[in-house]
Every structure is written in C-alpha cells, then in structure tokens.
Amino acid sequence: MAVKKESERRSAERRTAPKAAPKVTPKPAAFNNTARADLSPDEVRKLISEAAYYRAKQRGFQPGHELEDWIQAEAEVTRRLNGPGR
C-alpha cells in the first residue's frame, strides 16, 4: 500500500509544481544598425583582432605592418557595425 501512496504523492506534486519557463534562444547579432548595442567591448575587440589577423595573413605575415593592419581592421569593423547611414 505504501507504494501506491508514494506514486499518488508524486503525481500530485507533478500537477502542482510550477512549469519551467520556455527556453528562449537569443538570436546572433548581425552586422546591422543594432549590432553595436548587442556586442560587448570584448566582442568588438575580438572582431578587430580577427580582421587584423586575416589582413596579416593576406600579405604573408610580413613583419612591420602590425599597427597598420590593426588600424585598418578597426576601421573596417566600425564601418560594418555602424552600417550604412550612421
């Protein structure tokens, strides 16, 4: 008889337990007019770093152009994040 009471208690708990809120998957930030507000400074820095890396890779990683790569990458990322008309 104890088994039946235990299963009845669990069944009652399931009926009265609050339901979990549905999981919401955030949409990734796209490069549009609202992207800048969605990105942290660390995320923007990572984008700039990646763009600078690909600039350096494109010229064969020749030394002496690191600052130029970074400045151009920063301008490119800022342009993409701000979008047209900003």
N, C-alpha and C positions, 0 to 999 in steps of 0.2 A: 504494500500500500504506500510505503514511503516513496517509491519510485514514481508513482502516479502523482503524488503531491508535488514532488520536485519538478516534474515536467509541466504541471499546471502553473507553478510559480514562475518558471522560465517563460512560459507562454504569456503570462500576464505581464512580465517585465518587458517583453518584446512589444506588446501592444501599447504600453505606457511610456516606453523610452522615447526621448526626443529623436527625431530623424536628423541625420547629419546633413549639413548644407551641401548642395551640389558643388562639385569641384569645377572651378572656372579656370580655363587655360588662358593665360594672358597672350594677347597677340604680339608677335615680334614687332619691334619698332622698325618702321620702314623709313627710307630717306624721303621724308615729306615735310611739310611745314610744321608738324607737331613732333617730329622726331627728336629735336633738341631737348624738349621738356622730358622726354621719356628716357634719355640717356644720362648716366652719371658722368662726372668728370673723368673717372677711371675708364669708363667705356669709350669716351671720346678719345682719350689718350691712347687706348689700345687700337682704335681705328687709325689714328695718325701713325702709330708705330708700324702697323701692318702696311699702310700705304708707303711709308718711307722704306721699309724692307723691300717691297716689290720694285720701287724705283732703283734701289741699290742693286738688286738682282738683275734688273734690266740692263744695267751698264757694267755687269760683271764684277760687282763688289770692289771696284777700284777705290782705294783709299783717298781721302782728301775731299770728299763731297758729302760727308755725313750731314753737316748743317744745312747745306743746300737741299738735300733730299728731305730733311725734316720740315723745313720751311715750305717747300712746295707741297708736301703731303698735308701739312696743316691747312694750307690754303685750299687744297682740293677737298678735304673732308669738311671744312667750314662751308664751302660752296655747296657741297652735296646736302649737308644738314640744313642749311638755310633755304635751299630750294629756290626756284625762280620767283622773282617779285619780292624778295625780302631784303 
